[in-house]
Amino acid sequence: MKPDEIRKLETYLKGLFSGANIRIKPLPRKADSAEVYVADEFVGIISKDTDEGELSYHVTMTILEMDLEGIAS
């Protein structure tokens, strides 16, 4: 992803998640995806998708069961 695209996505996500410390790091060999971090923790991948001329972005986040242990329901 291009640097200006990454800046826009970071700004959008920070606004959406109340100023969270979100960073997006480009992947060296992938022009259509990047890594998403909250603080220093990797949380997922953001991918660019163009379908019928419309551009959108998809965030994929995996949450392991062990990450949920100790959290009250």
All heavy atoms as a GROMACS GRO file, in nm:
protein
  571
    1MET      N    1   0.083  -0.118   0.000
    1MET     CA    2   0.000   0.000   0.000
    1MET      C    3   0.088   0.125   0.000
    1MET      O    4   0.197   0.124   0.055
    1MET     CB    5  -0.092   0.002   0.121
    1MET     CG    6  -0.200  -0.100   0.117
    1MET     SD    7  -0.316  -0.072   0.252
    1MET     CE    8  -0.410  -0.220   0.237
    2LYS      N    9   0.035   0.229  -0.057
    2LYS     CA   10   0.109   0.355  -0.067
    2LYS      C   11   0.106   0.430   0.067
    2LYS      O   12   0.009   0.418   0.142
    2LYS     CB   13   0.048   0.442  -0.176
    2LYS     CG   14   0.057   0.379  -0.313
    2LYS     CD   15  -0.013   0.463  -0.415
    2LYS     CE   16  -0.012   0.393  -0.550
    2LYS     NZ   17  -0.096   0.460  -0.647
    3PRO      N   18   0.212   0.508   0.096
    3PRO     CA   19   0.218   0.581   0.223
    3PRO      C   20   0.097   0.671   0.250
    3PRO      O   21   0.047   0.677   0.361
    3PRO     CB   22   0.347   0.663   0.212
    3PRO     CG   23   0.431   0.583   0.118
    3PRO     CD   24   0.336   0.523   0.019
    4ASP      N   25   0.047   0.742   0.147
    4ASP     CA   26  -0.068   0.830   0.169
    4ASP      C   27  -0.194   0.750   0.200
    4ASP      O   28  -0.278   0.792   0.280
    4ASP     CB   29  -0.092   0.923   0.049
    4ASP     CG   30  -0.124   0.849  -0.079
    4ASP    OD1   31  -0.065   0.741  -0.103
    4ASP    OD2   32  -0.207   0.899  -0.157
    5GLU      N   33  -0.207   0.635   0.141
    5GLU     CA   34  -0.319   0.544   0.166
    5GLU      C   35  -0.314   0.494   0.311
    5GLU      O   36  -0.416   0.493   0.382
    5GLU     CB   37  -0.306   0.427   0.068
    5GLU     CG   38  -0.421   0.336   0.054
    5GLU     CD   39  -0.396   0.239  -0.060
    5GLU    OE1   40  -0.281   0.206  -0.094
    5GLU    OE2   41  -0.498   0.193  -0.113
    6ILE      N   42  -0.195   0.458   0.357
    6ILE     CA   43  -0.177   0.410   0.494
    6ILE      C   44  -0.210   0.521   0.594
    6ILE      O   45  -0.278   0.497   0.693
    6ILE     CB   46  -0.033   0.356   0.513
    6ILE    CG1   47  -0.019   0.222   0.440
    6ILE    CG2   48   0.002   0.342   0.661
    6ILE    CD1   49   0.120   0.165   0.438
    7ARG      N   50  -0.166   0.643   0.567
    7ARG     CA   51  -0.197   0.756   0.657
    7ARG      C   52  -0.347   0.778   0.669
    7ARG      O   53  -0.400   0.800   0.778
    7ARG     CB   54  -0.129   0.883   0.608
    7ARG     CG   55   0.017   0.894   0.647
    7ARG     CD   56   0.073   1.033   0.620
    7ARG     NE   57   0.068   1.069   0.478
    7ARG     CZ   58   0.160   1.037   0.388
    7ARG    NH1   59   0.266   0.966   0.426
    7ARG    NH2   60   0.149   1.075   0.263
    8LYS      N   61  -0.418   0.770   0.557
    8LYS     CA   62  -0.563   0.788   0.560
    8LYS      C   63  -0.632   0.677   0.640
    8LYS      O   64  -0.723   0.703   0.718
    8LYS     CB   65  -0.620   0.791   0.417
    8LYS     CG   66  -0.586   0.917   0.342
    8LYS     CD   67  -0.642   0.909   0.202
    8LYS     CE   68  -0.601   1.030   0.120
    8LYS     NZ   69  -0.651   1.022  -0.019
    9LEU      N   70  -0.587   0.554   0.620
    9LEU     CA   71  -0.645   0.442   0.692
    9LEU      C   72  -0.618   0.453   0.842
    9LEU      O   73  -0.706   0.428   0.925
    9LEU     CB   74  -0.592   0.309   0.638
    9LEU     CG   75  -0.643   0.269   0.500
    9LEU    CD1   76  -0.558   0.158   0.442
    9LEU    CD2   77  -0.789   0.228   0.507
   10GLU      N   78  -0.495   0.491   0.880
   10GLU     CA   79  -0.463   0.509   1.022
   10GLU      C   80  -0.550   0.617   1.083
   10GLU      O   81  -0.604   0.600   1.193
   10GLU     CB   82  -0.316   0.545   1.039
   10GLU     CG   83  -0.222   0.430   1.025
   10GLU     CD   84  -0.076   0.470   1.042
   10GLU    OE1   85  -0.040   0.588   1.028
   10GLU    OE2   86   0.004   0.379   1.068
   11THR      N   87  -0.565   0.728   1.015
   11THR     CA   88  -0.648   0.838   1.065
   11THR      C   89  -0.792   0.793   1.083
   11THR      O   90  -0.856   0.822   1.185
   11THR     CB   91  -0.641   0.959   0.970
   11THR    OG1   92  -0.505   1.003   0.962
   11THR    CG2   93  -0.729   1.073   1.017
   12TYR      N   94  -0.844   0.721   0.986
   12TYR     CA   95  -0.981   0.671   0.994
   12TYR      C   96  -0.998   0.576   1.113
   12TYR      O   97  -1.091   0.591   1.193
   12TYR     CB   98  -1.021   0.600   0.864
   12TYR     CG   99  -1.155   0.534   0.874
   12TYR    CD1  100  -1.272   0.609   0.866
   12TYR    CD2  101  -1.166   0.397   0.897
   12TYR    CE1  102  -1.396   0.549   0.878
   12TYR    CE2  103  -1.289   0.336   0.909
   12TYR     CZ  104  -1.404   0.413   0.900
   12TYR     OH  105  -1.526   0.353   0.912
   13LEU      N  106  -0.908   0.479   1.127
   13LEU     CA  107  -0.919   0.381   1.234
   13LEU      C  108  -0.900   0.445   1.372
   13LEU      O  109  -0.970   0.409   1.467
   13LEU     CB  110  -0.819   0.267   1.214
   13LEU     CG  111  -0.847   0.175   1.096
   13LEU    CD1  112  -0.734   0.076   1.074
   13LEU    CD2  113  -0.979   0.101   1.114
   14LYS      N  114  -0.810   0.541   1.384
   14LYS     CA  115  -0.791   0.611   1.511
   14LYS      C  116  -0.918   0.687   1.550
   14LYS      O  117  -0.956   0.690   1.666
   14LYS     CB  118  -0.672   0.707   1.504
   14LYS     CG  119  -0.540   0.634   1.506
   14LYS     CD  120  -0.423   0.730   1.490
   14LYS     CE  121  -0.293   0.652   1.488
   14LYS     NZ  122  -0.176   0.740   1.475
   15GLY      N  123  -0.984   0.748   1.453
   15GLY     CA  124  -1.110   0.817   1.480
   15GLY      C  125  -1.220   0.720   1.518
   15GLY      O  126  -1.298   0.744   1.610
   16LEU      N  127  -1.225   0.608   1.449
   16LEU     CA  128  -1.327   0.506   1.476
   16LEU      C  129  -1.311   0.444   1.614
   16LEU      O  130  -1.409   0.418   1.683
   16LEU     CB  131  -1.319   0.397   1.368
   16LEU     CG  132  -1.424   0.288   1.371
   16LEU    CD1  133  -1.562   0.345   1.342
   16LEU    CD2  134  -1.389   0.182   1.267
   17PHE      N  135  -1.186   0.424   1.656
   17PHE     CA  136  -1.158   0.359   1.784
   17PHE      C  137  -1.106   0.458   1.888
   17PHE      O  138  -1.018   0.426   1.968
   17PHE     CB  139  -1.060   0.243   1.766
   17PHE     CG  140  -1.117   0.131   1.684
   17PHE    CD1  141  -1.072   0.107   1.556
   17PHE    CD2  142  -1.218   0.051   1.736
   17PHE    CE1  143  -1.126   0.004   1.480
   17PHE    CE2  144  -1.272  -0.053   1.660
   17PHE     CZ  145  -1.226  -0.076   1.532
   18SER      N  146  -1.160   0.576   1.889
   18SER     CA  147  -1.134   0.680   1.991
   18SER      C  148  -0.986   0.707   2.016
   18SER      O  149  -0.941   0.709   2.130
   18SER     CB  150  -1.203   0.640   2.122
   18SER     OG  151  -1.340   0.623   2.102
   19GLY      N  152  -0.911   0.726   1.910
   19GLY     CA  153  -0.770   0.765   1.925
   19GLY      C  154  -0.676   0.654   1.967
   19GLY      O  155  -0.566   0.682   2.014
   20ALA      N  156  -0.718   0.530   1.952
   20ALA     CA  157  -0.630   0.417   1.989
   20ALA      C  158  -0.497   0.429   1.915
   20ALA      O  159  -0.488   0.486   1.807
   20ALA     CB  160  -0.697   0.285   1.954
   21ASN      N  161  -0.392   0.377   1.976
   21ASN     CA  162  -0.258   0.380   1.918
   21ASN      C  163  -0.248   0.276   1.806
   21ASN      O  164  -0.190   0.170   1.824
   21ASN     CB  165  -0.154   0.355   2.027
   21ASN     CG  166  -0.012   0.368   1.975
   21ASN    OD1  167   0.011   0.411   1.863
   21ASN    ND2  168   0.083   0.328   2.057
   22ILE      N  169  -0.307   0.308   1.692
   22ILE     CA  170  -0.311   0.215   1.578
   22ILE      C  171  -0.205   0.255   1.477
   22ILE      O  172  -0.191   0.372   1.442
   22ILE     CB  173  -0.450   0.217   1.512
   22ILE    CG1  174  -0.554   0.163   1.611
   22ILE    CG2  175  -0.450   0.137   1.383
   22ILE    CD1  176  -0.696   0.175   1.564
   23ARG      N  177  -0.130   0.155   1.431
   23ARG     CA  178  -0.031   0.176   1.326
   23ARG      C  179  -0.052   0.072   1.219
   23ARG      O  180  -0.088  -0.042   1.248
   23ARG     CB  181   0.112   0.163   1.381
   23ARG     CG  182   0.152   0.274   1.474
   23ARG     CD  183   0.294   0.259   1.526
   23ARG     NE  184   0.310   0.130   1.595
   23ARG     CZ  185   0.396   0.035   1.556
   23ARG    NH1  186   0.473   0.051   1.452
   23ARG    NH2  187   0.406  -0.077   1.625
   24ILE      N  188  -0.029   0.112   1.096
   24ILE     CA  189  -0.037   0.019   0.984
   24ILE      C  190   0.100   0.015   0.919
   24ILE      O  191   0.159   0.118   0.887
   24ILE     CB  192  -0.143   0.064   0.882
   24ILE    CG1  193  -0.281   0.066   0.950
   24ILE    CG2  194  -0.144  -0.027   0.760
   24ILE    CD1  195  -0.392   0.122   0.864
   25LYS      N  196   0.152  -0.108   0.904
   25LYS     CA  197   0.285  -0.127   0.845
   25LYS      C  198   0.269  -0.199   0.712
   25LYS      O  199   0.208  -0.308   0.706
   25LYS     CB  200   0.373  -0.213   0.936
   25LYS     CG  201   0.413  -0.148   1.065
   25LYS     CD  202   0.507  -0.240   1.140
   25LYS     CE  203   0.554  -0.181   1.270
   25LYS     NZ  204   0.648  -0.271   1.340
   26PRO      N  205   0.324  -0.142   0.605
   26PRO     CA  206   0.314  -0.209   0.475
   26PRO      C  207   0.392  -0.341   0.475
   26PRO      O  208   0.490  -0.356   0.548
   26PRO     CB  209   0.376  -0.108   0.378
   26PRO     CG  210   0.461  -0.020   0.462
   26PRO     CD  211   0.401  -0.019   0.600
   27LEU      N  212   0.346  -0.432   0.395
   27LEU     CA  213   0.418  -0.558   0.375
   27LEU      C  214   0.508  -0.541   0.254
   27LEU      O  215   0.463  -0.494   0.149
   27LEU     CB  216   0.319  -0.674   0.355
   27LEU     CG  217   0.236  -0.709   0.478
   27LEU    CD1  218   0.123  -0.804   0.441
   27LEU    CD2  219   0.323  -0.771   0.584
   28PRO      N  220   0.634  -0.578   0.264
   28PRO     CA  221   0.731  -0.551   0.158
   28PRO      C  222   0.695  -0.608   0.020
   28PRO      O  223   0.718  -0.546  -0.080
   28PRO     CB  224   0.861  -0.614   0.208
   28PRO     CG  225   0.839  -0.651   0.349
   28PRO     CD  226   0.694  -0.646   0.377
   29ARG      N  227   0.637  -0.723   0.016
   29ARG     CA  228   0.611  -0.789  -0.112
   29ARG      C  229   0.463  -0.790  -0.150
   29ARG      O  230   0.424  -0.860  -0.243
   29ARG     CB  231   0.666  -0.931  -0.110
   29ARG     CG  232   0.817  -0.933  -0.097
   29ARG     CD  233   0.871  -1.075  -0.102
   29ARG     NE  234   1.012  -1.075  -0.072
   29ARG     CZ  235   1.064  -1.097   0.048
   29ARG    NH1  236   0.986  -1.122   0.149
   29ARG    NH2  237   1.194  -1.096   0.066
   30LYS      N  238   0.381  -0.717  -0.076
   30LYS     CA  239   0.237  -0.715  -0.103
   30LYS      C  240   0.192  -0.571  -0.125
   30LYS      O  241   0.200  -0.489  -0.035
   30LYS     CB  242   0.159  -0.773   0.016
   30LYS     CG  243   0.189  -0.918   0.045
   30LYS     CD  244   0.098  -1.003  -0.036
   30LYS     CE  245   0.111  -1.148   0.009
   30LYS     NZ  246   0.016  -1.232  -0.056
   31ALA      N  247   0.141  -0.541  -0.243
   31ALA     CA  248   0.095  -0.405  -0.273
   31ALA      C  249  -0.048  -0.382  -0.226
   31ALA      O  250  -0.093  -0.269  -0.221
   31ALA     CB  251   0.106  -0.379  -0.423
   32ASP      N  252  -0.118  -0.490  -0.192
   32ASP     CA  253  -0.260  -0.477  -0.160
   32ASP      C  254  -0.296  -0.510  -0.016
   32ASP      O  255  -0.413  -0.521   0.018
   32ASP     CB  256  -0.342  -0.566  -0.253
   32ASP     CG  257  -0.311  -0.713  -0.237
   32ASP    OD1  258  -0.210  -0.748  -0.173
   32ASP    OD2  259  -0.388  -0.796  -0.290
   33SER      N  260  -0.196  -0.524   0.072
   33SER     CA  261  -0.226  -0.552   0.212
   33SER      C  262  -0.115  -0.500   0.303
   33SER      O  263  -0.005  -0.472   0.260
   33SER     CB  264  -0.249  -0.702   0.235
   33SER     OG  265  -0.139  -0.777   0.193
   34ALA      N  266  -0.151  -0.486   0.432
   34ALA     CA  267  -0.057  -0.434   0.532
   34ALA      C  268  -0.095  -0.492   0.668
   34ALA      O  269  -0.206  -0.543   0.686
   34ALA     CB  270  -0.062  -0.282   0.536
   35GLU      N  271  -0.002  -0.482   0.764
   35GLU     CA  272  -0.027  -0.531   0.900
   35GLU      C  273  -0.083  -0.419   0.985
   35GLU      O  274  -0.045  -0.303   0.971
   35GLU     CB  275   0.103  -0.581   0.963
   35GLU     CG  276   0.162  -0.701   0.891
   35GLU     CD  277   0.294  -0.745   0.951
   35GLU    OE1  278   0.372  -0.659   0.996
   35GLU    OE2  279   0.318  -0.866   0.951
   36VAL      N  280  -0.174  -0.455   1.076
   36VAL     CA  281  -0.234  -0.359   1.168
   36VAL      C  282  -0.185  -0.390   1.308
   36VAL      O  283  -0.189  -0.504   1.353
   36VAL     CB  284  -0.389  -0.367   1.164
   36VAL    CG1  285  -0.450  -0.265   1.259
   36VAL    CG2  286  -0.440  -0.346   1.022
   37TYR      N  287  -0.139  -0.284   1.378
   37TYR     CA  288  -0.090  -0.296   1.515
   37TYR      C  289  -0.167  -0.202   1.605
   37TYR      O  290  -0.202  -0.091   1.565
   37TYR     CB  291   0.058  -0.260   1.523
   37TYR     CG  292   0.150  -0.361   1.460
   37TYR    CD1  293   0.170  -0.363   1.322
   37TYR    CD2  294   0.215  -0.455   1.537
   37TYR    CE1  295   0.254  -0.456   1.263
   37TYR    CE2  296   0.299  -0.549   1.480
   37TYR     CZ  297   0.318  -0.549   1.342
   37TYR     OH  298   0.401  -0.643   1.284
   38VAL      N  299  -0.193  -0.246   1.727
   38VAL     CA  300  -0.242  -0.158   1.833
   38VAL      C  301  -0.130  -0.156   1.936
   38VAL      O  302  -0.093  -0.261   1.990
   38VAL     CB  303  -0.374  -0.210   1.895
   38VAL    CG1  304  -0.414  -0.123   2.013
   38VAL    CG2  305  -0.484  -0.212   1.790
   39ALA      N  306  -0.076  -0.036   1.958
   39ALA     CA  307   0.048  -0.021   2.034
   39ALA      C  308   0.153  -0.105   1.963
   39ALA      O  309   0.173  -0.088   1.844
   39ALA     CB  310   0.029  -0.057   2.180
   40ASP      N  311   0.214  -0.199   2.030
   40ASP     CA  312   0.316  -0.283   1.966
   40ASP      C  313   0.265  -0.422   1.936
   40ASP      O  314   0.344  -0.509   1.898
   40ASP     CB  315   0.440  -0.292   2.055
   40ASP     CG  316   0.514  -0.160   2.063
   40ASP    OD1  317   0.513  -0.087   1.963
   40ASP    OD2  318   0.570  -0.129   2.170
   41GLU      N  319   0.136  -0.445   1.951
   41GLU     CA  320   0.081  -0.579   1.931
   41GLU      C  321   0.014  -0.593   1.794
   41GLU      O  322  -0.074  -0.515   1.758
   41GLU     CB  323  -0.021  -0.612   2.040
   41GLU     CG  324  -0.069  -0.755   2.032
   41GLU     CD  325  -0.151  -0.798   2.151
   41GLU    OE1  326  -0.150  -0.728   2.253
   41GLU    OE2  327  -0.215  -0.903   2.140
   42PHE      N  328   0.059  -0.693   1.719
   42PHE     CA  329  -0.001  -0.724   1.590
   42PHE      C  330  -0.144  -0.771   1.614
   42PHE      O  331  -0.168  -0.859   1.695
   42PHE     CB  332   0.079  -0.834   1.520
   42PHE     CG  333   0.013  -0.887   1.396
   42PHE    CD1  334   0.020  -0.815   1.278
   42PHE    CD2  335  -0.055  -1.007   1.398
   42PHE    CE1  336  -0.041  -0.864   1.163
   42PHE    CE2  337  -0.116  -1.057   1.284
   42PHE     CZ  338  -0.109  -0.984   1.166
   43VAL      N  339  -0.241  -0.711   1.544
   43VAL     CA  340  -0.381  -0.750   1.563
   43VAL      C  341  -0.448  -0.801   1.436
   43VAL      O  342  -0.555  -0.861   1.443
   43VAL     CB  343  -0.466  -0.637   1.624
   43VAL    CG1  344  -0.419  -0.605   1.765
   43VAL    CG2  345  -0.469  -0.515   1.535
   44GLY      N  346  -0.388  -0.777   1.320
   44GLY     CA  347  -0.452  -0.826   1.199
   44GLY      C  348  -0.392  -0.773   1.071
   44GLY      O  349  -0.288  -0.708   1.071
   45ILE      N  350  -0.463  -0.800   0.963
   45ILE     CA  351  -0.421  -0.761   0.829
   45ILE      C  352  -0.533  -0.674   0.768
   45ILE      O  353  -0.651  -0.704   0.786
   45ILE     CB  354  -0.400  -0.885   0.739
   45ILE    CG1  355  -0.287  -0.973   0.792
   45ILE    CG2  356  -0.376  -0.847   0.594
   45ILE    CD1  357  -0.148  -0.917   0.772
   46ILE      N  358  -0.493  -0.570   0.698
   46ILE     CA  359  -0.589  -0.492   0.621
   46ILE      C  360  -0.557  -0.514   0.474
   46ILE      O  361  -0.442  -0.507   0.432
   46ILE     CB  362  -0.586  -0.343   0.660
   46ILE    CG1  363  -0.700  -0.269   0.594
   46ILE    CG2  364  -0.454  -0.278   0.629
   46ILE    CD1  365  -0.730  -0.134   0.655
   47SER      N  366  -0.661  -0.548   0.397
   47SER     CA  367  -0.643  -0.580   0.255
   47SER      C  368  -0.726  -0.486   0.170
   47SER      O  369  -0.839  -0.452   0.205
   47SER     CB  370  -0.687  -0.723   0.227
   47SER     OG  371  -0.617  -0.814   0.308
   48LYS      N  372  -0.670  -0.449   0.058
   48LYS     CA  373  -0.738  -0.363  -0.038
   48LYS      C  374  -0.810  -0.451  -0.138
   48LYS      O  375  -0.757  -0.551  -0.185
   48LYS     CB  376  -0.636  -0.274  -0.107
   48LYS     CG  377  -0.694  -0.177  -0.204
   48LYS     CD  378  -0.598  -0.071  -0.255
   48LYS     CE  379  -0.458  -0.109  -0.278
   48LYS     NZ  380  -0.380  -0.003  -0.343
   49ASP      N  381  -0.934  -0.413  -0.174
   49ASP     CA  382  -1.014  -0.491  -0.267
   49ASP      C  383  -1.083  -0.397  -0.365
   49ASP      O  384  -1.145  -0.300  -0.322
   49ASP     CB  385  -1.118  -0.573  -0.190
   49ASP     CG  386  -1.203  -0.660  -0.280
   49ASP    OD1  387  -1.150  -0.714  -0.379
   49ASP    OD2  388  -1.323  -0.674  -0.252
   50THR      N  389  -1.069  -0.426  -0.492
   50THR     CA  390  -1.141  -0.349  -0.593
   50THR      C  391  -1.238  -0.445  -0.662
   50THR      O  392  -1.197  -0.544  -0.720
   50THR     CB  393  -1.044  -0.289  -0.697
   50THR    OG1  394  -0.947  -0.211  -0.628
   50THR    CG2  395  -1.117  -0.201  -0.796
   51ASP      N  396  -1.366  -0.415  -0.650
   51ASP     CA  397  -1.470  -0.499  -0.709
   51ASP      C  398  -1.564  -0.410  -0.788
   51ASP      O  399  -1.621  -0.315  -0.734
   51ASP     CB  400  -1.545  -0.573  -0.598
   51ASP     CG  401  -1.646  -0.673  -0.652
   51ASP    OD1  402  -1.626  -0.723  -0.765
   51ASP    OD2  403  -1.744  -0.700  -0.582
   52GLU      N  404  -1.577  -0.439  -0.915
   52GLU     CA  405  -1.663  -0.362  -1.006
   52GLU      C  406  -1.632  -0.214  -1.000
   52GLU      O  407  -1.720  -0.128  -0.997
   52GLU     CB  408  -1.810  -0.389  -0.975
   52GLU     CG  409  -1.851  -0.533  -0.999
   52GLU     CD  410  -1.998  -0.559  -0.974
   52GLU    OE1  411  -2.076  -0.463  -0.962
   52GLU    OE2  412  -2.035  -0.677  -0.969
   53GLY      N  413  -1.502  -0.181  -0.991
   53GLY     CA  414  -1.458  -0.043  -0.991
   53GLY      C  415  -1.466   0.028  -0.857
   53GLY      O  416  -1.427   0.143  -0.846
   54GLU      N  417  -1.517  -0.038  -0.754
   54GLU     CA  418  -1.526   0.023  -0.622
   54GLU      C  419  -1.416  -0.031  -0.531
   54GLU      O  420  -1.396  -0.150  -0.521
   54GLU     CB  421  -1.663  -0.005  -0.560
   54GLU     CG  422  -1.775   0.068  -0.629
   54GLU     CD  423  -1.903   0.066  -0.550
   54GLU    OE1  424  -1.898   0.047  -0.427
   54GLU    OE2  425  -2.008   0.085  -0.612
   55LEU      N  426  -1.347   0.061  -0.465
   55LEU     CA  427  -1.237   0.027  -0.375
   55LEU      C  428  -1.289   0.015  -0.233
   55LEU      O  429  -1.365   0.100  -0.186
   55LEU     CB  430  -1.129   0.135  -0.381
   55LEU     CG  431  -1.009   0.120  -0.289
   55LEU    CD1  432  -0.932  -0.008  -0.321
   55LEU    CD2  433  -0.919   0.241  -0.302
   56SER      N  434  -1.249  -0.092  -0.165
   56SER     CA  435  -1.283  -0.109  -0.024
   56SER      C  436  -1.164  -0.173   0.046
   56SER      O  437  -1.071  -0.222  -0.017
   56SER     CB  438  -1.409  -0.193  -0.006
   56SER     OG  439  -1.389  -0.323  -0.059
   57TYR      N  440  -1.168  -0.170   0.180
   57TYR     CA  441  -1.062  -0.228   0.261
   57TYR      C  442  -1.126  -0.325   0.359
   57TYR      O  443  -1.232  -0.298   0.414
   57TYR     CB  444  -0.986  -0.119   0.337
   57TYR     CG  445  -0.917  -0.023   0.245
   57TYR    CD1  446  -0.981   0.091   0.199
   57TYR    CD2  447  -0.787  -0.047   0.203
   57TYR    CE1  448  -0.919   0.179   0.113
   57TYR    CE2  449  -0.723   0.041   0.116
   57TYR     CZ  450  -0.789   0.154   0.072
   57TYR     OH  451  -0.727   0.240  -0.015
   58HIS      N  452  -1.060  -0.437   0.382
   58HIS     CA  453  -1.110  -0.539   0.473
   58HIS      C  454  -1.006  -0.564   0.582
   58HIS      O  455  -0.888  -0.583   0.552
   58HIS     CB  456  -1.135  -0.671   0.398
   58HIS     CG  457  -1.228  -0.656   0.284
   58HIS    ND1  458  -1.364  -0.665   0.298
   58HIS    CD2  459  -1.206  -0.630   0.153
   58HIS    CE1  460  -1.421  -0.646   0.181
   58HIS    NE2  461  -1.327  -0.624   0.091
   59VAL      N  462  -1.051  -0.562   0.706
   59VAL     CA  463  -0.962  -0.591   0.818
   59VAL      C  464  -0.994  -0.732   0.866
   59VAL      O  465  -1.108  -0.764   0.896
   59VAL     CB  466  -0.981  -0.490   0.934
   59VAL    CG1  467  -0.892  -0.527   1.052
   59VAL    CG2  468  -0.951  -0.350   0.886
   60THR      N  469  -0.890  -0.815   0.873
   60THR     CA  470  -0.904  -0.951   0.923
   60THR      C  471  -0.828  -0.961   1.054
   60THR      O  472  -0.708  -0.931   1.060
   60THR     CB  473  -0.846  -1.052   0.822
   60THR    OG1  474  -0.910  -1.034   0.696
   60THR    CG2  475  -0.866  -1.195   0.872
   61MET      N  476  -0.900  -1.002   1.159
   61MET     CA  477  -0.841  -1.013   1.292
   61MET      C  478  -0.874  -1.150   1.350
   61MET      O  479  -0.991  -1.188   1.354
   61MET     CB  480  -0.898  -0.903   1.381
   61MET     CG  481  -0.844  -0.901   1.519
   61MET     SD  482  -0.916  -0.757   1.603
   61MET     CE  483  -0.861  -0.788   1.768
   62THR      N  484  -0.774  -1.221   1.395
   62THR     CA  485  -0.794  -1.351   1.457
   62THR      C  486  -0.780  -1.337   1.608
   62THR      O  487  -0.684  -1.278   1.655
   62THR     CB  488  -0.692  -1.453   1.404
   62THR    OG1  489  -0.706  -1.461   1.262
   62THR    CG2  490  -0.711  -1.588   1.466
   63ILE      N  491  -0.878  -1.389   1.681
   63ILE     CA  492  -0.873  -1.388   1.828
   63ILE      C  493  -0.870  -1.533   1.873
   63ILE      O  494  -0.962  -1.609   1.844
   63ILE     CB  495  -0.995  -1.316   1.888
   63ILE    CG1  496  -1.000  -1.172   1.836
   63ILE    CG2  497  -0.990  -1.320   2.040
   63ILE    CD1  498  -1.129  -1.100   1.867
   64LEU      N  499  -0.764  -1.570   1.940
   64LEU     CA  500  -0.750  -1.707   1.988
   64LEU      C  501  -0.829  -1.727   2.117
   64LEU      O  502  -0.844  -1.633   2.198
   64LEU     CB  503  -0.603  -1.739   2.013
   64LEU     CG  504  -0.510  -1.723   1.893
   64LEU    CD1  505  -0.366  -1.742   1.935
   64LEU    CD2  506  -0.548  -1.820   1.782
   65GLU      N  507  -0.877  -1.847   2.139
   65GLU     CA  508  -0.951  -1.878   2.261
   65GLU      C  509  -0.868  -1.848   2.385
   65GLU      O  510  -0.919  -1.795   2.484
   65GLU     CB  511  -0.996  -2.025   2.260
   65GLU     CG  512  -1.078  -2.062   2.380
   65GLU     CD  513  -1.125  -2.206   2.376
   65GLU    OE1  514  -1.072  -2.287   2.298
   65GLU    OE2  515  -1.217  -2.238   2.454
   66MET      N  516  -0.738  -1.878   2.378
   66MET     CA  517  -0.651  -1.855   2.494
   66MET      C  518  -0.642  -1.705   2.528
   66MET      O  519  -0.616  -1.669   2.641
   66MET     CB  520  -0.512  -1.913   2.473
   66MET     CG  521  -0.433  -1.850   2.363
   66MET     SD  522  -0.278  -1.938   2.337
   66MET     CE  523  -0.164  -1.804   2.364
   67ASP      N  524  -0.662  -1.618   2.428
   67ASP     CA  525  -0.662  -1.474   2.455
   67ASP      C  526  -0.784  -1.432   2.538
   67ASP      O  527  -0.782  -1.327   2.602
   67ASP     CB  528  -0.661  -1.394   2.324
   67ASP     CG  529  -0.531  -1.412   2.246
   67ASP    OD1  530  -0.427  -1.439   2.309
   67ASP    OD2  531  -0.535  -1.398   2.122
   68LEU      N  532  -0.887  -1.511   2.534
   68LEU     CA  533  -1.012  -1.478   2.605
   68LEU      C  534  -1.017  -1.536   2.746
   68LEU      O  535  -1.109  -1.503   2.822
   68LEU     CB  536  -1.133  -1.529   2.526
   68LEU     CG  537  -1.148  -1.470   2.385
   68LEU    CD1  538  -1.267  -1.535   2.315
   68LEU    CD2  539  -1.160  -1.320   2.389
   69GLU      N  540  -0.921  -1.622   2.779
   69GLU     CA  541  -0.920  -1.683   2.912
   69GLU      C  542  -0.906  -1.575   3.019
   69GLU      O  543  -0.827  -1.482   3.006
   69GLU     CB  544  -0.807  -1.786   2.924
   69GLU     CG  545  -0.832  -1.906   2.837
   69GLU     CD  546  -0.716  -2.005   2.839
   69GLU    OE1  547  -0.618  -1.984   2.912
   69GLU    OE2  548  -0.724  -2.102   2.762
   70GLY      N  549  -0.982  -1.587   3.123
   70GLY     CA  550  -0.974  -1.494   3.235
   70GLY      C  551  -1.060  -1.369   3.216
   70GLY      O  552  -1.064  -1.284   3.304
   71ILE      N  553  -1.129  -1.359   3.104
   71ILE     CA  554  -1.218  -1.246   3.081
   71ILE      C  555  -1.359  -1.286   3.123
   71ILE      O  556  -1.411  -1.388   3.077
   71ILE     CB  557  -1.215  -1.202   2.934
   71ILE    CG1  558  -1.076  -1.151   2.898
   71ILE    CG2  559  -1.320  -1.092   2.908
   71ILE    CD1  560  -1.059  -1.112   2.753
   72ALA      N  561  -1.419  -1.208   3.211
   72ALA     CA  562  -1.554  -1.239   3.259
   72ALA      C  563  -1.655  -1.221   3.147
   72ALA      O  564  -1.642  -1.133   3.064
   72ALA     CB  565  -1.589  -1.147   3.375
   73SER      N  566  -1.756  -1.309   3.148
   73SER     CA  567  -1.858  -1.297   3.044
   73SER      C  568  -1.975  -1.215   3.087
   73SER      O  569  -1.997  -1.177   3.193
   73SER     CB  570  -1.908  -1.433   2.999
   73SER     OG  571  -1.913  -1.526   3.102
   0.00000   0.00000   0.00000
